[in-house]
Amino acid sequence: MSEVWERERWSAVEAAHHARVDALTAGHRARRAAGESHPVEDFLFTYYHHSPAQLRRWHPGPGVRLARASRMPRAGWAFHVTSADGSVGLDLPAYVEKRGSTVRFIRELLTRTTERPAQLGCFGLHEWAMVHRLGDDEIRHRGWPLRLGPAGTDAVVESHQIRCSHFDAYRFFTESAVPLNALRPTRETQVAMEQPGCLHAGMDVYKWAFKLAPAIPSELTADCFELARDIRELDMRASPYDFADLGYEPVSIETAAGKAAYVAAQREFSERSNALRHKLIHAIDLVLEVGGQT
């Protein structure tokens, strides 16, 4: 069964979503128009390849049909169907038939991640391992200094036990840092290894949300974007780079105080990310139920 929203209701919700996303993406859009970039704030768009326009597009999610929408562009969007009363909603059987394997993979990954205890002892060393023994012209954020300099950065990497469980972070380790990692994450072991304390896994909750569009409520996707944005800030504050000129106070994970601050923030993010994972799992279950593949 689906619920029909009158046009006044859904138009107001859509407008609120547009305003929210416009505010969240204003800086990135202005920089893009000016040909400028920001090493912290632009990451979610350049890494995930999901544009502000795509984030702005509003979907009510499963179980909702929109009244008087048959003559609007959304009637022609993928996986949308117009009913005899002129309302537009998702064709969930068609969606599940086409994308069911992706939906089930995401559900399993999110579920397995929430079932594991958060591991909070990595201290963000993945970013340090990405610059280990590189020259100034080889590091990702060229033009931004390393807080401790190259030698000091290498010393931090070499004096800590690195336990990165996230493949999409580990794959950017330098050749010299790879053997220093206690784990060997691969794409094939992703479901078996991801855990909620990982900052990159927390940012990826946003990726899994937008990959499920249009079957996920856009408000939930925007919540996931805000989480990823907040995590990215911590990730860069705890990185070896010095972004003080941009207003980012470093989290000095090479010190005891910095480690404690990092773990406290990491714990909070693990709780926020798991709360959003559970909401995504609930939405996925509704998609699969209505789509006929529970």
Secondary structure, 3 states (H helix, E strand, C coil): CCEEECHHHHHHHHHHHHHHHHHHHHHHHHHHHHCCCCCCCCHHHHCCCCCHHHHHCCCCCCCEEECCCCCCHHHHCCCEEECCCCCEEECHHHHHHHHHHHHHHHHHHHHHHHHCCCCCCCCCHHHHHCCCCCCCCCCCCCCCCECCHHHHHHHHHHCCCECCCCHHHHCCCCCCCHHHECCCCCCCCHHHHCCCCCHHHHHHHHHHHHHCCCCCCHHHHHHHHHHHHHHHHHHHHCCCECCHHHCCCCCCCCCHHHHHHHHHHHHHHHHHHHHHHHHHHHHHHHHHHHHCCC
